[in-house]
Each structure stands twice: as structure tokens, then as C-alpha cells.
């Protein structure tokens, strides 16, 4: 499932929606599979964003420390 460009916060909000739906226990097998695939993509996207932010912050702090 291709994700539209969205913010980290939007991706996290969607993950929360998916988790709530899964916890309800009222998800059919086909929908379960679709939701799990979407969640997997969202998690990967969020993880990549967090790692990039960490790298950017570390670079800024390293530059700041050398001046």
C-alpha cells in the first residue's frame, strides 16, 4: 500500500487508529491483513524519520561544539 506524503504526527495518529481497530477484535481477516501491511509501512516511515532527525540533531550539535 503506497503511503501519501504525511507528517510524522499524521503517521502516528494513523497507527493509533489502526491499533484501536485491531484491539476492538472486530476486524475481518482481509481487513486485518491490509491494516497490518499499512501499519508496517507507517512504522518503517516513522523509524526512518526519527533516525534522520537524530542524525540531523547530532550534526548540528557537533557543528555547534566546534565553533
Phi and psi restraints in degrees (range 20) as a CNS / XPLOR table:
assign (resid 1 and name C) (resid 2 and name N)
       (resid 2 and name CA) (resid 2 and name C) 1.0 -82.3 20.0 2
assign (resid 2 and name N) (resid 2 and name CA)
       (resid 2 and name C) (resid 3 and name N) 1.0 129.8 20.0 2
assign (resid 2 and name C) (resid 3 and name N)
       (resid 3 and name CA) (resid 3 and name C) 1.0 -91.5 20.0 2
assign (resid 3 and name N) (resid 3 and name CA)
       (resid 3 and name C) (resid 4 and name N) 1.0 137.2 20.0 2
assign (resid 3 and name C) (resid 4 and name N)
       (resid 4 and name CA) (resid 4 and name C) 1.0 -73.4 20.0 2
assign (resid 4 and name N) (resid 4 and name CA)
       (resid 4 and name C) (resid 5 and name N) 1.0 157.5 20.0 2
assign (resid 4 and name C) (resid 5 and name N)
       (resid 5 and name CA) (resid 5 and name C) 1.0 -62.5 20.0 2
assign (resid 5 and name N) (resid 5 and name CA)
       (resid 5 and name C) (resid 6 and name N) 1.0 125.7 20.0 2
assign (resid 5 and name C) (resid 6 and name N)
       (resid 6 and name CA) (resid 6 and name C) 1.0 -146.0 20.0 2
assign (resid 6 and name N) (resid 6 and name CA)
       (resid 6 and name C) (resid 7 and name N) 1.0 163.3 20.0 2
assign (resid 6 and name C) (resid 7 and name N)
       (resid 7 and name CA) (resid 7 and name C) 1.0 -78.2 20.0 2
assign (resid 7 and name N) (resid 7 and name CA)
       (resid 7 and name C) (resid 8 and name N) 1.0 165.5 20.0 2
assign (resid 7 and name C) (resid 8 and name N)
       (resid 8 and name CA) (resid 8 and name C) 1.0 -57.9 20.0 2
assign (resid 8 and name N) (resid 8 and name CA)
       (resid 8 and name C) (resid 9 and name N) 1.0 -44.1 20.0 2
assign (resid 8 and name C) (resid 9 and name N)
       (resid 9 and name CA) (resid 9 and name C) 1.0 -63.4 20.0 2
assign (resid 9 and name N) (resid 9 and name CA)
       (resid 9 and name C) (resid 10 and name N) 1.0 -39.1 20.0 2
assign (resid 9 and name C) (resid 10 and name N)
       (resid 10 and name CA) (resid 10 and name C) 1.0 -66.0 20.0 2
assign (resid 10 and name N) (resid 10 and name CA)
       (resid 10 and name C) (resid 11 and name N) 1.0 -40.3 20.0 2
assign (resid 10 and name C) (resid 11 and name N)
       (resid 11 and name CA) (resid 11 and name C) 1.0 -64.2 20.0 2
assign (resid 11 and name N) (resid 11 and name CA)
       (resid 11 and name C) (resid 12 and name N) 1.0 -41.8 20.0 2
assign (resid 11 and name C) (resid 12 and name N)
       (resid 12 and name CA) (resid 12 and name C) 1.0 -65.8 20.0 2
assign (resid 12 and name N) (resid 12 and name CA)
       (resid 12 and name C) (resid 13 and name N) 1.0 -39.5 20.0 2
assign (resid 12 and name C) (resid 13 and name N)
       (resid 13 and name CA) (resid 13 and name C) 1.0 -62.4 20.0 2
assign (resid 13 and name N) (resid 13 and name CA)
       (resid 13 and name C) (resid 14 and name N) 1.0 -41.0 20.0 2
assign (resid 13 and name C) (resid 14 and name N)
       (resid 14 and name CA) (resid 14 and name C) 1.0 -65.6 20.0 2
assign (resid 14 and name N) (resid 14 and name CA)
       (resid 14 and name C) (resid 15 and name N) 1.0 -39.4 20.0 2
assign (resid 14 and name C) (resid 15 and name N)
       (resid 15 and name CA) (resid 15 and name C) 1.0 -61.0 20.0 2
assign (resid 15 and name N) (resid 15 and name CA)
       (resid 15 and name C) (resid 16 and name N) 1.0 -39.5 20.0 2
assign (resid 15 and name C) (resid 16 and name N)
       (resid 16 and name CA) (resid 16 and name C) 1.0 -64.4 20.0 2
assign (resid 16 and name N) (resid 16 and name CA)
       (resid 16 and name C) (resid 17 and name N) 1.0 -39.0 20.0 2
assign (resid 16 and name C) (resid 17 and name N)
       (resid 17 and name CA) (resid 17 and name C) 1.0 -62.6 20.0 2
assign (resid 17 and name N) (resid 17 and name CA)
       (resid 17 and name C) (resid 18 and name N) 1.0 -45.1 20.0 2
assign (resid 17 and name C) (resid 18 and name N)
       (resid 18 and name CA) (resid 18 and name C) 1.0 -62.1 20.0 2
assign (resid 18 and name N) (resid 18 and name CA)
       (resid 18 and name C) (resid 19 and name N) 1.0 -44.9 20.0 2
assign (resid 18 and name C) (resid 19 and name N)
       (resid 19 and name CA) (resid 19 and name C) 1.0 -60.4 20.0 2
assign (resid 19 and name N) (resid 19 and name CA)
       (resid 19 and name C) (resid 20 and name N) 1.0 -43.2 20.0 2
assign (resid 19 and name C) (resid 20 and name N)
       (resid 20 and name CA) (resid 20 and name C) 1.0 -61.6 20.0 2
assign (resid 20 and name N) (resid 20 and name CA)
       (resid 20 and name C) (resid 21 and name N) 1.0 -42.5 20.0 2
assign (resid 20 and name C) (resid 21 and name N)
       (resid 21 and name CA) (resid 21 and name C) 1.0 -64.5 20.0 2
assign (resid 21 and name N) (resid 21 and name CA)
       (resid 21 and name C) (resid 22 and name N) 1.0 -42.0 20.0 2
assign (resid 21 and name C) (resid 22 and name N)
       (resid 22 and name CA) (resid 22 and name C) 1.0 -67.2 20.0 2
assign (resid 22 and name N) (resid 22 and name CA)
       (resid 22 and name C) (resid 23 and name N) 1.0 -38.3 20.0 2
assign (resid 22 and name C) (resid 23 and name N)
       (resid 23 and name CA) (resid 23 and name C) 1.0 -68.3 20.0 2
assign (resid 23 and name N) (resid 23 and name CA)
       (resid 23 and name C) (resid 24 and name N) 1.0 -23.6 20.0 2
assign (resid 23 and name C) (resid 24 and name N)
       (resid 24 and name CA) (resid 24 and name C) 1.0 -66.0 20.0 2
assign (resid 24 and name N) (resid 24 and name CA)
       (resid 24 and name C) (resid 25 and name N) 1.0 -24.2 20.0 2
assign (resid 24 and name C) (resid 25 and name N)
       (resid 25 and name CA) (resid 25 and name C) 1.0 76.7 20.0 2
assign (resid 25 and name N) (resid 25 and name CA)
       (resid 25 and name C) (resid 26 and name N) 1.0 7.1 20.0 2
assign (resid 25 and name C) (resid 26 and name N)
       (resid 26 and name CA) (resid 26 and name C) 1.0 -105.9 20.0 2
assign (resid 26 and name N) (resid 26 and name CA)
       (resid 26 and name C) (resid 27 and name N) 1.0 24.0 20.0 2
assign (resid 26 and name C) (resid 27 and name N)
       (resid 27 and name CA) (resid 27 and name C) 1.0 -97.3 20.0 2
assign (resid 27 and name N) (resid 27 and name CA)
       (resid 27 and name C) (resid 28 and name N) 1.0 127.6 20.0 2
assign (resid 27 and name C) (resid 28 and name N)
       (resid 28 and name CA) (resid 28 and name C) 1.0 -73.4 20.0 2
assign (resid 28 and name N) (resid 28 and name CA)
       (resid 28 and name C) (resid 29 and name N) 1.0 166.7 20.0 2
assign (resid 28 and name C) (resid 29 and name N)
       (resid 29 and name CA) (resid 29 and name C) 1.0 -60.3 20.0 2
assign (resid 29 and name N) (resid 29 and name CA)
       (resid 29 and name C) (resid 30 and name N) 1.0 -45.3 20.0 2
assign (resid 29 and name C) (resid 30 and name N)
       (resid 30 and name CA) (resid 30 and name C) 1.0 -64.2 20.0 2
assign (resid 30 and name N) (resid 30 and name CA)
       (resid 30 and name C) (resid 31 and name N) 1.0 -44.5 20.0 2
assign (resid 30 and name C) (resid 31 and name N)
       (resid 31 and name CA) (resid 31 and name C) 1.0 -67.3 20.0 2
assign (resid 31 and name N) (resid 31 and name CA)
       (resid 31 and name C) (resid 32 and name N) 1.0 -37.0 20.0 2
assign (resid 31 and name C) (resid 32 and name N)
       (resid 32 and name CA) (resid 32 and name C) 1.0 -57.9 20.0 2
assign (resid 32 and name N) (resid 32 and name CA)
       (resid 32 and name C) (resid 33 and name N) 1.0 -47.6 20.0 2
assign (resid 32 and name C) (resid 33 and name N)
       (resid 33 and name CA) (resid 33 and name C) 1.0 -61.1 20.0 2
assign (resid 33 and name N) (resid 33 and name CA)
       (resid 33 and name C) (resid 34 and name N) 1.0 -44.8 20.0 2
assign (resid 33 and name C) (resid 34 and name N)
       (resid 34 and name CA) (resid 34 and name C) 1.0 -63.4 20.0 2
assign (resid 34 and name N) (resid 34 and name CA)
       (resid 34 and name C) (resid 35 and name N) 1.0 -45.2 20.0 2
assign (resid 34 and name C) (resid 35 and name N)
       (resid 35 and name CA) (resid 35 and name C) 1.0 -65.5 20.0 2
assign (resid 35 and name N) (resid 35 and name CA)
       (resid 35 and name C) (resid 36 and name N) 1.0 -39.7 20.0 2
assign (resid 35 and name C) (resid 36 and name N)
       (resid 36 and name CA) (resid 36 and name C) 1.0 -65.3 20.0 2
assign (resid 36 and name N) (resid 36 and name CA)
       (resid 36 and name C) (resid 37 and name N) 1.0 -39.2 20.0 2
assign (resid 36 and name C) (resid 37 and name N)
       (resid 37 and name CA) (resid 37 and name C) 1.0 -64.5 20.0 2
assign (resid 37 and name N) (resid 37 and name CA)
       (resid 37 and name C) (resid 38 and name N) 1.0 -43.3 20.0 2
assign (resid 37 and name C) (resid 38 and name N)
       (resid 38 and name CA) (resid 38 and name C) 1.0 -62.9 20.0 2
assign (resid 38 and name N) (resid 38 and name CA)
       (resid 38 and name C) (resid 39 and name N) 1.0 -43.9 20.0 2
assign (resid 38 and name C) (resid 39 and name N)
       (resid 39 and name CA) (resid 39 and name C) 1.0 -61.8 20.0 2
assign (resid 39 and name N) (resid 39 and name CA)
       (resid 39 and name C) (resid 40 and name N) 1.0 -40.9 20.0 2
assign (resid 39 and name C) (resid 40 and name N)
       (resid 40 and name CA) (resid 40 and name C) 1.0 -60.3 20.0 2
assign (resid 40 and name N) (resid 40 and name CA)
       (resid 40 and name C) (resid 41 and name N) 1.0 -43.4 20.0 2
assign (resid 40 and name C) (resid 41 and name N)
       (resid 41 and name CA) (resid 41 and name C) 1.0 -66.8 20.0 2
assign (resid 41 and name N) (resid 41 and name CA)
       (resid 41 and name C) (resid 42 and name N) 1.0 -41.1 20.0 2
assign (resid 41 and name C) (resid 42 and name N)
       (resid 42 and name CA) (resid 42 and name C) 1.0 -64.3 20.0 2
assign (resid 42 and name N) (resid 42 and name CA)
       (resid 42 and name C) (resid 43 and name N) 1.0 -41.5 20.0 2
assign (resid 42 and name C) (resid 43 and name N)
       (resid 43 and name CA) (resid 43 and name C) 1.0 -62.8 20.0 2
assign (resid 43 and name N) (resid 43 and name CA)
       (resid 43 and name C) (resid 44 and name N) 1.0 -44.3 20.0 2
assign (resid 43 and name C) (resid 44 and name N)
       (resid 44 and name CA) (resid 44 and name C) 1.0 -61.8 20.0 2
assign (resid 44 and name N) (resid 44 and name CA)
       (resid 44 and name C) (resid 45 and name N) 1.0 -41.8 20.0 2
assign (resid 44 and name C) (resid 45 and name N)
       (resid 45 and name CA) (resid 45 and name C) 1.0 -64.0 20.0 2
assign (resid 45 and name N) (resid 45 and name CA)
       (resid 45 and name C) (resid 46 and name N) 1.0 -46.2 20.0 2
assign (resid 45 and name C) (resid 46 and name N)
       (resid 46 and name CA) (resid 46 and name C) 1.0 -63.1 20.0 2
assign (resid 46 and name N) (resid 46 and name CA)
       (resid 46 and name C) (resid 47 and name N) 1.0 -42.2 20.0 2
assign (resid 46 and name C) (resid 47 and name N)
       (resid 47 and name CA) (resid 47 and name C) 1.0 -61.6 20.0 2
assign (resid 47 and name N) (resid 47 and name CA)
       (resid 47 and name C) (resid 48 and name N) 1.0 -43.9 20.0 2
assign (resid 47 and name C) (resid 48 and name N)
       (resid 48 and name CA) (resid 48 and name C) 1.0 -62.9 20.0 2
assign (resid 48 and name N) (resid 48 and name CA)
       (resid 48 and name C) (resid 49 and name N) 1.0 -40.6 20.0 2
assign (resid 48 and name C) (resid 49 and name N)
       (resid 49 and name CA) (resid 49 and name C) 1.0 -64.6 20.0 2
assign (resid 49 and name N) (resid 49 and name CA)
       (resid 49 and name C) (resid 50 and name N) 1.0 -41.7 20.0 2
assign (resid 49 and name C) (resid 50 and name N)
       (resid 50 and name CA) (resid 50 and name C) 1.0 -64.7 20.0 2
assign (resid 50 and name N) (resid 50 and name CA)
       (resid 50 and name C) (resid 51 and name N) 1.0 -42.6 20.0 2
assign (resid 50 and name C) (resid 51 and name N)
       (resid 51 and name CA) (resid 51 and name C) 1.0 -64.3 20.0 2
assign (resid 51 and name N) (resid 51 and name CA)
       (resid 51 and name C) (resid 52 and name N) 1.0 -39.3 20.0 2
assign (resid 51 and name C) (resid 52 and name N)
       (resid 52 and name CA) (resid 52 and name C) 1.0 -66.0 20.0 2
assign (resid 52 and name N) (resid 52 and name CA)
       (resid 52 and name C) (resid 53 and name N) 1.0 -43.2 20.0 2
assign (resid 52 and name C) (resid 53 and name N)
       (resid 53 and name CA) (resid 53 and name C) 1.0 -61.5 20.0 2
assign (resid 53 and name N) (resid 53 and name CA)
       (resid 53 and name C) (resid 54 and name N) 1.0 -42.0 20.0 2
assign (resid 53 and name C) (resid 54 and name N)
       (resid 54 and name CA) (resid 54 and name C) 1.0 -62.2 20.0 2
assign (resid 54 and name N) (resid 54 and name CA)
       (resid 54 and name C) (resid 55 and name N) 1.0 -44.2 20.0 2
assign (resid 54 and name C) (resid 55 and name N)
       (resid 55 and name CA) (resid 55 and name C) 1.0 -62.3 20.0 2
assign (resid 55 and name N) (resid 55 and name CA)
       (resid 55 and name C) (resid 56 and name N) 1.0 -46.0 20.0 2
assign (resid 55 and name C) (resid 56 and name N)
       (resid 56 and name CA) (resid 56 and name C) 1.0 -60.6 20.0 2
assign (resid 56 and name N) (resid 56 and name CA)
       (resid 56 and name C) (resid 57 and name N) 1.0 -44.5 20.0 2
assign (resid 56 and name C) (resid 57 and name N)
       (resid 57 and name CA) (resid 57 and name C) 1.0 -64.0 20.0 2
assign (resid 57 and name N) (resid 57 and name CA)
       (resid 57 and name C) (resid 58 and name N) 1.0 -43.8 20.0 2
assign (resid 57 and name C) (resid 58 and name N)
       (resid 58 and name CA) (resid 58 and name C) 1.0 -62.3 20.0 2
assign (resid 58 and name N) (resid 58 and name CA)
       (resid 58 and name C) (resid 59 and name N) 1.0 -38.5 20.0 2
assign (resid 58 and name C) (resid 59 and name N)
       (resid 59 and name CA) (resid 59 and name C) 1.0 -65.9 20.0 2
assign (resid 59 and name N) (resid 59 and name CA)
       (resid 59 and name C) (resid 60 and name N) 1.0 -42.4 20.0 2
assign (resid 59 and name C) (resid 60 and name N)
       (resid 60 and name CA) (resid 60 and name C) 1.0 -63.2 20.0 2
assign (resid 60 and name N) (resid 60 and name CA)
       (resid 60 and name C) (resid 61 and name N) 1.0 -44.9 20.0 2
assign (resid 60 and name C) (resid 61 and name N)
       (resid 61 and name CA) (resid 61 and name C) 1.0 -65.6 20.0 2
assign (resid 61 and name N) (resid 61 and name CA)
       (resid 61 and name C) (resid 62 and name N) 1.0 -37.0 20.0 2
assign (resid 61 and name C) (resid 62 and name N)
       (resid 62 and name CA) (resid 62 and name C) 1.0 -66.4 20.0 2
assign (resid 62 and name N) (resid 62 and name CA)
       (resid 62 and name C) (resid 63 and name N) 1.0 -41.4 20.0 2
assign (resid 62 and name C) (resid 63 and name N)
       (resid 63 and name CA) (resid 63 and name C) 1.0 -65.7 20.0 2
assign (resid 63 and name N) (resid 63 and name CA)
       (resid 63 and name C) (resid 64 and name N) 1.0 -41.2 20.0 2
assign (resid 63 and name C) (resid 64 and name N)
       (resid 64 and name CA) (resid 64 and name C) 1.0 -64.0 20.0 2
assign (resid 64 and name N) (resid 64 and name CA)
       (resid 64 and name C) (resid 65 and name N) 1.0 -35.7 20.0 2
assign (resid 64 and name C) (resid 65 and name N)
       (resid 65 and name CA) (resid 65 and name C) 1.0 -74.2 20.0 2
assign (resid 65 and name N) (resid 65 and name CA)
       (resid 65 and name C) (resid 66 and name N) 1.0 -19.8 20.0 2
assign (resid 65 and name C) (resid 66 and name N)
       (resid 66 and name CA) (resid 66 and name C) 1.0 -94.5 20.0 2
assign (resid 66 and name N) (resid 66 and name CA)
       (resid 66 and name C) (resid 67 and name N) 1.0 -7.1 20.0 2
